[in-house]
Amino acid sequence: MYIDENNAADVFAPLREANVAPPRVDLEAAIGIARLRRRKHRLAGASGVAVAVAAIAIVLPLGINATRHGTPPVASATSDPVSPPATTAPARIPSPAPTSLTCTEKLLPVPDGVTMALVGGGDPTGRYLIGRSYPKGQRPQPVIWVGGVAHKVPLPGDDPDLSAVSSNGTVVGLSFAGQTMVGYIYRDGVVSRLKGTNVAPGAVNNAGVVIGQQDGGVAIPLVWHTPNSSPEKLPLPGPKWLGYATAVLDDGTMIGTVRPTAAGAEQTIIWQPDGAFRLLPVPTSLHVPHTVGFSSASVRGNIISGNVVVNKPTVTTDAQASYDLATGTYSLDPQPPRFAATGSNGHWMVGFTLPQETARPALWTPGTGIVKLPTLTKKADMDAPAFISDSGDLLAGQDTDKHGVIRAVEWRCH
């Protein structure tokens, strides 16, 4: 079945309240951009108007309890909190664009030998990856991989998860206190609570500027100018507009997604550090039928990667695009069908192929087109990368093993 990505978190919200193990398909990683900022009361509202990000295929879990078997644990993991160095490695852009790629896959280590785990993101250099593991009979455990070595992140609260990591190792995340979201920042091995009530941080830059949203029944975009400051509301184009911030660059530029009403089409917005903003134009130049907007999935350097938003009751085709902030132009991925989870500043994108019946984790580059990634079993089960480094040689995400257990994996492509 096809589900509007904007409503996906609400459709599956009952699973979060249930006292059961995590589903076999972890939507936060499989969808990529439908992360915690869309858990409840998101921009879609309850109007049922058919505005959709062009075709996001989601498989309903066949069973809630994940199957666990005696899969041998992988090595090179530590359970101690990590104190990342305060240095930033420069991102490397692949040049020239390759015409062919070979990719290999391996399991990532997980603290305490836990089998079920996934990667949900990383920093542009690929030195830091973030995700979580699922210890049997316990709450999920946030994890950061530093240079391939796994460490626990001691986030308090229920259902803790990590949202983003900067290239100097600063991490933001959130958990729940009852039904209330609580935001956190993790620096130098120390977890600190972000100020604000019912807040969800979405990204952080190297200077410690945090962006996200407040969820009080409607989505309100927020910025914390320092880790110790109170959150400030970011301006919106009009009094009824809703939105959330999703990325913050090191120069302080912020990117987010907004709607004129709960039933309106998603549009990408750019805020300057002083709060001045502009909406990206609707990408009608791409000539995708029924185009009404553009929803950003990731921002790297000058490149915003995302999905074309169409106004169509039943969406059966897929369209991804990139917007270049330097030139002010859109470019369309010419190879259907594929869902973009995230991209690099070299116009590379990762996600999975469609239709869902034969979905495979995939990489797309301008020189190679779609490159299907290797998987742990011949039958892909909504396996997908959720991260790509700017060098293009490191991808990471989730893959389901022969026992039906989700594993944290990386792909190396050359």
C-alpha atoms as a printed R data frame, in Angstrom:
    type eleno elety resid chain resno      x       y       z
1   ATOM     1    CA   MET     A     1  0.000   0.000   0.000
2   ATOM     2    CA   TYR     A     2  1.057   3.612  -0.476
3   ATOM     3    CA   ILE     A     3  0.998   6.025   2.418
4   ATOM     4    CA   ASP     A     4  1.594   9.753   2.348
5   ATOM     5    CA   GLU     A     5  4.929  10.196   4.093
6   ATOM     6    CA   ASN     A     6  3.568  13.178   5.985
7   ATOM     7    CA   ASN     A     7  0.960  10.957   7.635
8   ATOM     8    CA   ALA     A     8  3.158   7.902   8.078
9   ATOM     9    CA   ALA     A     9  4.203   8.687  11.637
10  ATOM    10    CA   ASP     A    10  0.592   9.181  12.701
11  ATOM    11    CA   VAL     A    11 -0.569   5.987  10.992
12  ATOM    12    CA   PHE     A    12  1.962   3.999  12.968
13  ATOM    13    CA   ALA     A    13  1.688   6.001  16.207
14  ATOM    14    CA   PRO     A    14 -0.218   3.196  18.023
15  ATOM    15    CA   LEU     A    15  2.855   0.996  17.643
16  ATOM    16    CA   ARG     A    16  4.820   3.407  19.807
17  ATOM    17    CA   GLU     A    17  2.347   3.230  22.664
18  ATOM    18    CA   ALA     A    18  2.218  -0.553  22.595
19  ATOM    19    CA   ASN     A    19  4.484  -2.325  25.091
20  ATOM    20    CA   VAL     A    20  6.104  -4.551  22.511
21  ATOM    21    CA   ALA     A    21  9.395  -4.958  20.730
22  ATOM    22    CA   PRO     A    22 10.172  -2.621  17.821
23  ATOM    23    CA   PRO     A    23  8.681  -3.481  14.425
24  ATOM    24    CA   ARG     A    24 10.701  -5.376  11.861
25  ATOM    25    CA   VAL     A    25 10.560  -2.322   9.599
26  ATOM    26    CA   ASP     A    26 11.867   0.726  11.453
27  ATOM    27    CA   LEU     A    27 10.103   3.542   9.631
28  ATOM    28    CA   GLU     A    28 12.444   6.239  10.910
29  ATOM    29    CA   ALA     A    29 15.309   4.672   8.991
30  ATOM    30    CA   ALA     A    30 13.383   3.289   6.025
31  ATOM    31    CA   ILE     A    31 11.751   6.590   5.241
32  ATOM    32    CA   GLY     A    32 14.718   8.686   6.177
33  ATOM    33    CA   ILE     A    33 13.027  12.059   6.304
34  ATOM    34    CA   ALA     A    34  9.953  10.995   8.279
35  ATOM    35    CA   ARG     A    35 11.784  11.218  11.555
36  ATOM    36    CA   LEU     A    36 10.676  12.137  15.055
37  ATOM    37    CA   ARG     A    37  9.697  15.662  14.106
38  ATOM    38    CA   ARG     A    38  6.558  14.154  12.511
39  ATOM    39    CA   ARG     A    39  5.398  11.834  15.273
40  ATOM    40    CA   LYS     A    40  2.095  13.499  16.159
41  ATOM    41    CA   HIS     A    41  0.021  16.457  15.049
42  ATOM    42    CA   ARG     A    42  2.265  17.157  12.100
43  ATOM    43    CA   LEU     A    43  1.690  19.394   9.122
44  ATOM    44    CA   ALA     A    44 -0.715  17.041   7.370
45  ATOM    45    CA   GLY     A    45 -3.436  17.512   9.964
46  ATOM    46    CA   ALA     A    46 -6.636  15.520   9.697
47  ATOM    47    CA   SER     A    47 -8.145  17.039   6.597
48  ATOM    48    CA   GLY     A    48 -7.396  14.151   4.254
49  ATOM    49    CA   VAL     A    49 -6.556  16.452   1.356
50  ATOM    50    CA   ALA     A    50 -4.507  14.531  -1.181
51  ATOM    51    CA   VAL     A    51 -1.191  16.342  -1.163
52  ATOM    52    CA   ALA     A    52  1.625  13.802  -1.190
53  ATOM    53    CA   VAL     A    53  5.337  13.530  -1.548
54  ATOM    54    CA   ALA     A    54  5.658  11.574  -4.760
55  ATOM    55    CA   ALA     A    55  5.442   8.003  -4.053
56  ATOM    56    CA   ILE     A    56  6.694   6.944  -0.737
57  ATOM    57    CA   ALA     A    57  6.124   3.237  -0.391
58  ATOM    58    CA   ILE     A    58  5.892   1.859   3.120
59  ATOM    59    CA   VAL     A    59  5.357  -1.748   4.044
60  ATOM    60    CA   LEU     A    60  3.150  -2.442   7.026
61  ATOM    61    CA   PRO     A    61  4.975  -4.731   9.465
62  ATOM    62    CA   LEU     A    62  3.597  -8.247   9.271
63  ATOM    63    CA   GLY     A    63  4.441  -8.818  12.902
64  ATOM    64    CA   ILE     A    64  5.262  -6.458  15.729
65  ATOM    65    CA   ASN     A    65  7.618  -8.705  17.631
66  ATOM    66    CA   ALA     A    66 10.967  -8.994  15.905
67  ATOM    67    CA   THR     A    67 12.500 -12.428  15.520
68  ATOM    68    CA   ARG     A    68 15.797 -12.843  17.317
69  ATOM    69    CA   HIS     A    69 18.135 -15.781  16.866
70  ATOM    70    CA   GLY     A    70 21.620 -16.642  17.901
71  ATOM    71    CA   THR     A    71 23.421 -14.500  15.349
72  ATOM    72    CA   PRO     A    72 27.080 -14.155  16.386
73  ATOM    73    CA   PRO     A    73 27.849 -10.701  17.782
74  ATOM    74    CA   VAL     A    74 30.264  -8.481  15.891
75  ATOM    75    CA   ALA     A    75 33.448  -7.146  17.446
76  ATOM    76    CA   SER     A    76 35.046  -3.742  18.095
77  ATOM    77    CA   ALA     A    77 32.358  -2.081  20.215
78  ATOM    78    CA   THR     A    78 32.433  -0.251  23.506
79  ATOM    79    CA   SER     A    79 29.612   0.620  25.891
80  ATOM    80    CA   ASP     A    80 31.360   3.658  27.349
81  ATOM    81    CA   PRO     A    81 30.226   7.183  26.475
82  ATOM    82    CA   VAL     A    82 32.479   8.702  23.860
83  ATOM    83    CA   SER     A    83 34.027  12.161  23.950
84  ATOM    84    CA   PRO     A    84 34.473  13.093  20.281
85  ATOM    85    CA   PRO     A    85 37.431  15.318  19.371
86  ATOM    86    CA   ALA     A    86 36.551  18.943  18.670
87  ATOM    87    CA   THR     A    87 37.962  18.838  15.161
88  ATOM    88    CA   THR     A    88 36.240  18.880  11.827
89  ATOM    89    CA   ALA     A    89 37.520  16.827   8.907
90  ATOM    90    CA   PRO     A    90 36.889  18.471   5.540
91  ATOM    91    CA   ALA     A    91 34.242  16.855   3.375
92  ATOM    92    CA   ARG     A    92 35.548  15.455   0.109
93  ATOM    93    CA   ILE     A    93 33.402  15.717  -2.998
94  ATOM    94    CA   PRO     A    94 33.814  12.903  -5.546
95  ATOM    95    CA   SER     A    95 35.373  14.219  -8.752
96  ATOM    96    CA   PRO     A    96 35.127  13.391 -11.538
97  ATOM    97    CA   ALA     A    97 31.759  11.594 -11.388
98  ATOM    98    CA   PRO     A    98 32.302   7.835 -11.796
99  ATOM    99    CA   THR     A    99 30.669   5.882 -14.595
100 ATOM   100    CA   SER     A   100 30.646   2.641 -12.597
101 ATOM   101    CA   LEU     A   101 30.723   1.709  -8.918
102 ATOM   102    CA   THR     A   102 31.279  -1.486  -6.940
103 ATOM   103    CA   CYS     A   103 29.792  -1.587  -3.443
104 ATOM   104    CA   THR     A   104 30.466  -3.998  -0.583
105 ATOM   105    CA   GLU     A   105 28.515  -4.406   2.655
106 ATOM   106    CA   LYS     A   106 29.435  -5.302   6.231
107 ATOM   107    CA   LEU     A   107 27.796  -5.370   9.657
108 ATOM   108    CA   LEU     A   108 28.601  -2.563  12.062
109 ATOM   109    CA   PRO     A   109 29.602  -3.409  15.634
110 ATOM   110    CA   VAL     A   110 26.980  -2.830  18.334
111 ATOM   111    CA   PRO     A   111 27.603  -2.349  22.088
112 ATOM   112    CA   ASP     A   112 26.974  -5.346  24.341
113 ATOM   113    CA   GLY     A   113 26.719  -7.657  21.324
114 ATOM   114    CA   VAL     A   114 23.102  -6.627  20.668
115 ATOM   115    CA   THR     A   115 21.929  -7.987  17.323
116 ATOM   116    CA   MET     A   116 19.083  -5.692  16.313
117 ATOM   117    CA   ALA     A   117 20.249  -2.193  15.414
118 ATOM   118    CA   LEU     A   118 20.172   0.402  12.653
119 ATOM   119    CA   VAL     A   119 21.870   3.558  11.433
120 ATOM   120    CA   GLY     A   120 19.693   6.639  10.997
121 ATOM   121    CA   GLY     A   121 22.196   9.295   9.966
122 ATOM   122    CA   GLY     A   122 25.711  10.657  10.129
123 ATOM   123    CA   ASP     A   123 27.898  13.699   9.604
124 ATOM   124    CA   PRO     A   124 29.026  14.728   6.096
125 ATOM   125    CA   THR     A   125 32.535  13.292   6.572
126 ATOM   126    CA   GLY     A   126 31.259   9.849   7.566
127 ATOM   127    CA   ARG     A   127 33.406   9.778  10.710
128 ATOM   128    CA   TYR     A   128 30.299   9.873  12.897
129 ATOM   129    CA   LEU     A   129 27.232   7.672  12.410
130 ATOM   130    CA   ILE     A   130 24.186   7.682  14.689
131 ATOM   131    CA   GLY     A   131 21.428   5.163  15.283
132 ATOM   132    CA   ARG     A   132 20.166   2.887  17.979
133 ATOM   133    CA   SER     A   133 20.095  -0.732  19.084
134 ATOM   134    CA   TYR     A   134 17.254  -2.798  20.485
135 ATOM   135    CA   PRO     A   135 18.402  -4.856  23.494
136 ATOM   136    CA   LYS     A   136 15.987  -7.696  24.135
137 ATOM   137    CA   GLY     A   137 13.405  -6.778  26.769
138 ATOM   138    CA   GLN     A   138 14.781  -3.254  27.204
139 ATOM   139    CA   ARG     A   139 14.189   0.208  25.798
140 ATOM   140    CA   PRO     A   140 16.069   1.200  22.617
141 ATOM   141    CA   GLN     A   141 19.676   2.277  23.152
142 ATOM   142    CA   PRO     A   142 21.024   5.315  21.229
143 ATOM   143    CA   VAL     A   143 24.390   4.589  19.610
144 ATOM   144    CA   ILE     A   144 27.122   6.687  17.974
145 ATOM   145    CA   TRP     A   145 29.815   5.116  15.809
146 ATOM   146    CA   VAL     A   146 33.090   7.054  15.750
147 ATOM   147    CA   GLY     A   147 35.434   5.852  13.055
148 ATOM   148    CA   GLY     A   148 33.572   2.545  13.012
149 ATOM   149    CA   VAL     A   149 33.677   2.003  16.792
150 ATOM   150    CA   ALA     A   150 30.296   1.924  18.556
151 ATOM   151    CA   HIS     A   151 29.503   3.750  21.792
152 ATOM   152    CA   LYS     A   152 26.352   4.086  23.872
153 ATOM   153    CA   VAL     A   153 24.862   7.557  24.254
154 ATOM   154    CA   PRO     A   154 23.242   7.798  27.719
155 ATOM   155    CA   LEU     A   155 20.031   9.597  26.771
156 ATOM   156    CA   PRO     A   156 17.430   9.444  29.592
157 ATOM   157    CA   GLY     A   157 13.681   8.974  29.164
158 ATOM   158    CA   ASP     A   158 11.472   6.659  27.138
159 ATOM   159    CA   ASP     A   159 12.072   5.754  23.499
160 ATOM   160    CA   PRO     A   160 15.338   7.719  23.211
161 ATOM   161    CA   ASP     A   161 16.624   8.452  19.720
162 ATOM   162    CA   LEU     A   162 19.335  10.547  18.073
163 ATOM   163    CA   SER     A   163 18.288  13.086  15.449
164 ATOM   164    CA   ALA     A   164 21.537  14.435  13.995
165 ATOM   165    CA   VAL     A   165 25.294  14.763  14.430
166 ATOM   166    CA   SER     A   166 27.619  17.546  13.260
167 ATOM   167    CA   SER     A   167 31.050  17.003  11.759
168 ATOM   168    CA   ASN     A   168 32.732  17.819  15.089
169 ATOM   169    CA   GLY     A   169 30.747  15.112  16.874
170 ATOM   170    CA   THR     A   170 28.009  17.200  18.539
171 ATOM   171    CA   VAL     A   171 24.797  15.161  18.716
172 ATOM   172    CA   VAL     A   172 21.152  16.104  19.315
173 ATOM   173    CA   GLY     A   173 18.311  13.769  20.140
174 ATOM   174    CA   LEU     A   174 15.150  13.371  22.136
175 ATOM   175    CA   SER     A   175 13.116  11.053  24.296
176 ATOM   176    CA   PHE     A   176  9.718  11.027  25.963
177 ATOM   177    CA   ALA     A   177  8.647  11.870  29.495
178 ATOM   178    CA   GLY     A   178  5.154  10.424  29.407
179 ATOM   179    CA   GLN     A   179  3.642  11.957  26.271
180 ATOM   180    CA   THR     A   180  5.964  14.973  26.285
181 ATOM   181    CA   MET     A   181  9.024  15.212  24.053
182 ATOM   182    CA   VAL     A   182 12.289  16.295  25.671
183 ATOM   183    CA   GLY     A   183 15.272  17.496  23.631
184 ATOM   184    CA   TYR     A   184 18.927  16.816  24.426
185 ATOM   185    CA   ILE     A   185 22.402  17.742  23.207
186 ATOM   186    CA   TYR     A   186 25.426  15.457  23.644
187 ATOM   187    CA   ARG     A   187 28.896  17.057  23.664
188 ATOM   188    CA   ASP     A   188 32.240  15.942  25.080
189 ATOM   189    CA   GLY     A   189 30.658  12.826  26.566
190 ATOM   190    CA   VAL     A   190 28.013  14.810  28.482
191 ATOM   191    CA   VAL     A   191 24.244  14.811  27.865
192 ATOM   192    CA   SER     A   192 22.454  18.117  28.590
193 ATOM   193    CA   ARG     A   193 18.761  18.873  28.349
194 ATOM   194    CA   LEU     A   194 17.673  21.539  25.873
195 ATOM   195    CA   LYS     A   195 15.324  24.195  27.186
196 ATOM   196    CA   GLY     A   196 11.695  24.193  26.079
197 ATOM   197    CA   THR     A   197  8.586  22.080  26.517
198 ATOM   198    CA   ASN     A   198  7.561  19.380  24.056
199 ATOM   199    CA   VAL     A   199 10.476  20.124  21.728
200 ATOM   200    CA   ALA     A   200 12.201  17.973  19.133
201 ATOM   201    CA   PRO     A   201 15.685  18.992  17.919
202 ATOM   202    CA   GLY     A   202 16.298  18.105  14.295
203 ATOM   203    CA   ALA     A   203 19.867  19.204  13.511
204 ATOM   204    CA   VAL     A   204 22.954  20.903  14.951
205 ATOM   205    CA   ASN     A   205 25.957  22.664  13.429
206 ATOM   206    CA   ASN     A   206 29.573  22.794  14.586
207 ATOM   207    CA   ALA     A   207 28.943  26.010  16.541
208 ATOM   208    CA   GLY     A   208 26.221  24.347  18.606
209 ATOM   209    CA   VAL     A   209 23.241  26.062  16.939
210 ATOM   210    CA   VAL     A   210 20.305  23.665  17.198
211 ATOM   211    CA   ILE     A   211 17.119  23.711  15.128
212 ATOM   212    CA   GLY     A   212 13.926  21.701  15.384
213 ATOM   213    CA   GLN     A   213 10.320  22.170  16.326
214 ATOM   214    CA   GLN     A   214  7.844  22.506  19.124
215 ATOM   215    CA   ASP     A   215  4.878  20.161  19.056
216 ATOM   216    CA   GLY     A   216  1.924  21.643  20.873
217 ATOM   217    CA   GLY     A   217 -0.774  20.342  18.536
218 ATOM   218    CA   VAL     A   218  0.737  22.230  15.588
219 ATOM   219    CA   ALA     A   219  4.286  22.273  14.278
220 ATOM   220    CA   ILE     A   220  6.301  25.398  15.139
221 ATOM   221    CA   PRO     A   221  9.904  25.736  13.871
222 ATOM   222    CA   LEU     A   222 12.481  26.572  16.545
223 ATOM   223    CA   VAL     A   223 16.124  27.576  16.878
224 ATOM   224    CA   TRP     A   224 18.409  27.363  19.908
225 ATOM   225    CA   HIS     A   225 21.206  29.852  19.172
226 ATOM   226    CA   THR     A   226 23.372  28.174  21.812
227 ATOM   227    CA   PRO     A   227 22.980  24.846  23.624
228 ATOM   228    CA   ASN     A   228 22.112  26.752  26.825
229 ATOM   229    CA   SER     A   229 19.692  29.294  25.350
230 ATOM   230    CA   SER     A   230 15.909  29.156  25.294
231 ATOM   231    CA   PRO     A   231 14.377  28.215  21.948
232 ATOM   232    CA   GLU     A   232 13.093  30.969  19.675
233 ATOM   233    CA   LYS     A   233 10.298  30.604  17.152
234 ATOM   234    CA   LEU     A   234 11.375  31.038  13.552
235 ATOM   235    CA   PRO     A   235  9.207  33.365  11.451
236 ATOM   236    CA   LEU     A   236  6.686  31.905   9.005
237 ATOM   237    CA   PRO     A   237  5.227  33.435   5.815
238 ATOM   238    CA   GLY     A   238  1.786  33.955   7.349
239 ATOM   239    CA   PRO     A   239 -0.281  33.577  10.541
240 ATOM   240    CA   LYS     A   240 -1.743  30.161   9.632
241 ATOM   241    CA   TRP     A   241  1.443  28.622   8.310
242 ATOM   242    CA   LEU     A   242  2.909  25.560  10.011
243 ATOM   243    CA   GLY     A   243  6.440  24.266   9.762
244 ATOM   244    CA   TYR     A   244  9.567  22.760  11.190
245 ATOM   245    CA   ALA     A   245 13.304  23.294  10.727
246 ATOM   246    CA   THR     A   246 15.339  20.367   9.440
247 ATOM   247    CA   ALA     A   247 18.909  21.547   8.772
248 ATOM   248    CA   VAL     A   248 21.357  24.216   9.920
249 ATOM   249    CA   LEU     A   249 24.566  24.984   8.054
250 ATOM   250    CA   ASP     A   250 27.785  26.060   9.715
251 ATOM   251    CA   ASP     A   251 27.246  29.664   8.565
252 ATOM   252    CA   GLY     A   252 23.942  29.710  10.473
253 ATOM   253    CA   THR     A   253 21.625  29.313   7.460
254 ATOM   254    CA   MET     A   254 18.583  27.192   8.369
255 ATOM   255    CA   ILE     A   255 16.371  25.097   6.092
256 ATOM   256    CA   GLY     A   256 12.933  23.721   6.820
257 ATOM   257    CA   THR     A   257  9.568  22.653   5.500
258 ATOM   258    CA   VAL     A   258  6.383  24.725   5.782
259 ATOM   259    CA   ARG     A   259  2.721  24.681   4.704
260 ATOM   260    CA   PRO     A   260  0.207  27.522   4.353
261 ATOM   261    CA   THR     A   261 -2.361  25.408   6.219
262 ATOM   262    CA   ALA     A   262 -2.554  21.894   7.620
263 ATOM   263    CA   ALA     A   263 -3.974  20.801   4.266
264 ATOM   264    CA   GLY     A   264 -1.567  22.789   2.104
265 ATOM   265    CA   ALA     A   265  1.344  21.589   0.024
266 ATOM   266    CA   GLU     A   266  4.795  21.316   1.565
267 ATOM   267    CA   GLN     A   267  7.339  23.915   0.534
268 ATOM   268    CA   THR     A   268 10.985  24.351   1.427
269 ATOM   269    CA   ILE     A   269 11.955  27.484   3.342
270 ATOM   270    CA   ILE     A   270 15.367  29.051   3.988
271 ATOM   271    CA   TRP     A   271 16.024  31.232   7.030
272 ATOM   272    CA   GLN     A   272 19.077  33.465   7.316
273 ATOM   273    CA   PRO     A   273 20.790  33.674  10.742
274 ATOM   274    CA   ASP     A   274 18.936  36.959  11.417
275 ATOM   275    CA   GLY     A   275 15.560  35.310  10.755
276 ATOM   276    CA   ALA     A   276 14.948  36.697   7.274
277 ATOM   277    CA   PHE     A   277 13.462  33.990   5.096
278 ATOM   278    CA   ARG     A   278 12.491  33.028   1.575
279 ATOM   279    CA   LEU     A   279 10.504  30.179   0.062
280 ATOM   280    CA   LEU     A   280 12.059  28.082  -2.651
281 ATOM   281    CA   PRO     A   281 10.094  28.316  -5.892
282 ATOM   282    CA   VAL     A   282  7.751  25.478  -6.812
283 ATOM   283    CA   PRO     A   283  9.789  23.299  -9.221
284 ATOM   284    CA   THR     A   284  7.427  23.581 -12.183
285 ATOM   285    CA   SER     A   285 10.478  23.741 -14.456
286 ATOM   286    CA   LEU     A   286 10.975  20.034 -13.854
287 ATOM   287    CA   HIS     A   287  7.716  19.290 -15.727
288 ATOM   288    CA   VAL     A   288  6.497  16.698 -13.195
289 ATOM   289    CA   PRO     A   289  2.676  16.474 -13.551
290 ATOM   290    CA   HIS     A   290  0.625  17.979 -10.706
291 ATOM   291    CA   THR     A   291  3.694  19.574  -9.041
292 ATOM   292    CA   VAL     A   292  2.746  21.831  -6.115
293 ATOM   293    CA   GLY     A   293  5.868  21.907  -3.969
294 ATOM   294    CA   PHE     A   294  9.269  20.558  -2.980
295 ATOM   295    CA   SER     A   295 10.070  18.789   0.301
296 ATOM   296    CA   SER     A   296 13.721  18.744   1.338
297 ATOM   297    CA   ALA     A   297 15.172  15.455   2.554
298 ATOM   298    CA   SER     A   298 18.727  16.577   3.281
299 ATOM   299    CA   VAL     A   299 21.048  19.546   2.887
300 ATOM   300    CA   ARG     A   300 24.748  19.201   2.132
301 ATOM   301    CA   GLY     A   301 26.843  22.213   1.201
302 ATOM   302    CA   ASN     A   302 24.870  24.112  -1.439
303 ATOM   303    CA   ILE     A   303 22.735  21.132  -2.427
304 ATOM   304    CA   ILE     A   304 19.225  20.482  -1.094
305 ATOM   305    CA   SER     A   305 18.091  16.966  -1.999
306 ATOM   306    CA   GLY     A   306 14.444  16.070  -1.746
307 ATOM   307    CA   ASN     A   307 11.177  14.950  -3.254
308 ATOM   308    CA   VAL     A   308  8.776  16.669  -5.601
309 ATOM   309    CA   VAL     A   309  5.372  17.240  -3.980
310 ATOM   310    CA   VAL     A   310  2.385  16.510  -6.212
311 ATOM   311    CA   ASN     A   311 -1.331  17.121  -5.801
312 ATOM   312    CA   LYS     A   312 -2.716  13.767  -6.843
313 ATOM   313    CA   PRO     A   313 -5.109  11.434  -4.972
314 ATOM   314    CA   THR     A   314 -3.220   8.252  -5.884
315 ATOM   315    CA   VAL     A   315  0.500   8.539  -6.355
316 ATOM   316    CA   THR     A   316  2.116   5.731  -8.334
317 ATOM   317    CA   THR     A   317  5.261   7.403  -9.699
318 ATOM   318    CA   ASP     A   318  8.315   8.778  -7.999
319 ATOM   319    CA   ALA     A   319 10.272  11.982  -8.564
320 ATOM   320    CA   GLN     A   320 13.332  13.244  -6.750
321 ATOM   321    CA   ALA     A   321 15.195  16.464  -7.336
322 ATOM   322    CA   SER     A   322 18.022  18.657  -6.082
323 ATOM   323    CA   TYR     A   323 18.133  22.402  -5.605
324 ATOM   324    CA   ASP     A   324 21.448  24.222  -5.912
325 ATOM   325    CA   LEU     A   325 21.562  27.190  -3.550
326 ATOM   326    CA   ALA     A   326 24.481  28.695  -5.463
327 ATOM   327    CA   THR     A   327 22.729  28.744  -8.848
328 ATOM   328    CA   GLY     A   328 19.075  28.790  -7.766
329 ATOM   329    CA   THR     A   329 18.218  25.912 -10.094
330 ATOM   330    CA   TYR     A   330 16.524  22.533  -9.763
331 ATOM   331    CA   SER     A   331 17.761  19.336 -11.340
332 ATOM   332    CA   LEU     A   332 15.629  16.222 -11.719
333 ATOM   333    CA   ASP     A   333 16.773  12.679 -11.176
334 ATOM   334    CA   PRO     A   334 16.069  11.202 -14.613
335 ATOM   335    CA   GLN     A   335 15.895   7.566 -13.502
336 ATOM   336    CA   PRO     A   336 12.559   6.352 -12.087
337 ATOM   337    CA   PRO     A   337 11.459   4.932  -9.776
338 ATOM   338    CA   ARG     A   338 13.357   5.644  -6.564
339 ATOM   339    CA   PHE     A   339 12.775   7.280  -3.198
340 ATOM   340    CA   ALA     A   340 15.484   9.645  -1.970
341 ATOM   341    CA   ALA     A   341 16.269   9.265   1.724
342 ATOM   342    CA   THR     A   342 19.246  11.597   1.714
343 ATOM   343    CA   GLY     A   343 21.903  13.012  -0.578
344 ATOM   344    CA   SER     A   344 25.443  14.387  -0.728
345 ATOM   345    CA   ASN     A   345 26.792  17.703  -1.956
346 ATOM   346    CA   GLY     A   346 28.002  15.916  -5.075
347 ATOM   347    CA   HIS     A   347 24.407  15.293  -6.221
348 ATOM   348    CA   TRP     A   348 24.562  11.649  -5.105
349 ATOM   349    CA   MET     A   349 21.404  10.219  -3.501
350 ATOM   350    CA   VAL     A   350 20.574   7.079  -1.541
351 ATOM   351    CA   GLY     A   351 17.275   5.390  -0.766
352 ATOM   352    CA   PHE     A   352 15.465   2.394  -2.148
353 ATOM   353    CA   THR     A   353 13.924   1.416  -5.425
354 ATOM   354    CA   LEU     A   354 10.215   1.123  -6.049
355 ATOM   355    CA   PRO     A   355  7.746  -0.581  -6.329
356 ATOM   356    CA   GLN     A   356  7.722  -1.887  -2.795
357 ATOM   357    CA   GLU     A   357  7.245  -5.496  -3.895
358 ATOM   358    CA   THR     A   358 10.775  -5.527  -5.307
359 ATOM   359    CA   ALA     A   359 12.308  -2.688  -3.287
360 ATOM   360    CA   ARG     A   360 16.089  -2.731  -3.048
361 ATOM   361    CA   PRO     A   361 18.534  -0.392  -1.266
362 ATOM   362    CA   ALA     A   362 20.077   1.833  -3.893
363 ATOM   363    CA   LEU     A   363 22.571   4.578  -4.669
364 ATOM   364    CA   TRP     A   364 22.133   7.059  -7.526
365 ATOM   365    CA   THR     A   365 24.855   9.207  -9.067
366 ATOM   366    CA   PRO     A   366 24.783  11.403 -12.176
367 ATOM   367    CA   GLY     A   367 27.408   9.187 -13.808
368 ATOM   368    CA   THR     A   368 26.136   5.716 -12.931
369 ATOM   369    CA   GLY     A   369 22.392   6.117 -12.573
370 ATOM   370    CA   ILE     A   370 20.892   3.642 -10.097
371 ATOM   371    CA   VAL     A   371 23.309   1.253  -8.395
372 ATOM   372    CA   LYS     A   372 21.531  -1.497  -6.433
373 ATOM   373    CA   LEU     A   373 23.361  -2.229  -3.178
374 ATOM   374    CA   PRO     A   374 24.220  -5.697  -1.888
375 ATOM   375    CA   THR     A   375 22.058  -7.082   0.917
376 ATOM   376    CA   LEU     A   376 22.445  -9.742   3.600
377 ATOM   377    CA   THR     A   377 19.841 -11.941   1.919
378 ATOM   378    CA   LYS     A   378 18.550 -12.272  -1.617
379 ATOM   379    CA   LYS     A   379 15.136 -10.989  -0.543
380 ATOM   380    CA   ALA     A   380 15.322  -7.327   0.458
381 ATOM   381    CA   ASP     A   381 12.863  -6.426   3.230
382 ATOM   382    CA   MET     A   382 12.647  -2.618   3.001
383 ATOM   383    CA   ASP     A   383 16.399  -2.499   3.552
384 ATOM   384    CA   ALA     A   384 17.735   0.978   2.899
385 ATOM   385    CA   PRO     A   385 20.670   3.301   3.467
386 ATOM   386    CA   ALA     A   386 19.844   6.365   5.559
387 ATOM   387    CA   PHE     A   387 23.208   8.074   5.116
388 ATOM   388    CA   ILE     A   388 25.819   8.892   2.480
389 ATOM   389    CA   SER     A   389 29.110  10.694   3.082
390 ATOM   390    CA   ASP     A   390 30.037  13.645   0.914
391 ATOM   391    CA   SER     A   391 32.914  11.618  -0.475
392 ATOM   392    CA   GLY     A   392 30.323   9.138  -1.717
393 ATOM   393    CA   ASP     A   393 32.330   6.112  -0.609
394 ATOM   394    CA   LEU     A   394 30.475   5.415   2.658
395 ATOM   395    CA   LEU     A   395 26.787   4.584   2.994
396 ATOM   396    CA   ALA     A   396 25.054   3.278   6.111
397 ATOM   397    CA   GLY     A   397 21.601   2.181   7.182
398 ATOM   398    CA   GLN     A   398 19.718  -1.014   7.893
399 ATOM   399    CA   ASP     A   399 19.538  -4.472   6.374
400 ATOM   400    CA   THR     A   400 17.489  -7.501   7.389
401 ATOM   401    CA   ASP     A   401 19.358 -10.741   7.954
402 ATOM   402    CA   LYS     A   402 18.213 -14.289   7.184
403 ATOM   403    CA   HIS     A   403 16.456 -14.465  10.555
404 ATOM   404    CA   GLY     A   404 14.352 -11.394   9.802
405 ATOM   405    CA   VAL     A   405 16.328  -9.200  12.227
406 ATOM   406    CA   ILE     A   406 17.270  -5.634  11.300
407 ATOM   407    CA   ARG     A   407 21.025  -5.074  11.400
408 ATOM   408    CA   ALA     A   408 23.127  -1.908  11.357
409 ATOM   409    CA   VAL     A   409 25.269  -1.980   8.222
410 ATOM   410    CA   GLU     A   410 27.611   0.108   6.109
411 ATOM   411    CA   TRP     A   411 28.323  -0.020   2.389
412 ATOM   412    CA   ARG     A   412 31.656   0.994   0.868
413 ATOM   413    CA   CYS     A   413 31.520   2.039  -2.780
414 ATOM   414    CA   HIS     A   414 34.426   2.586  -5.134
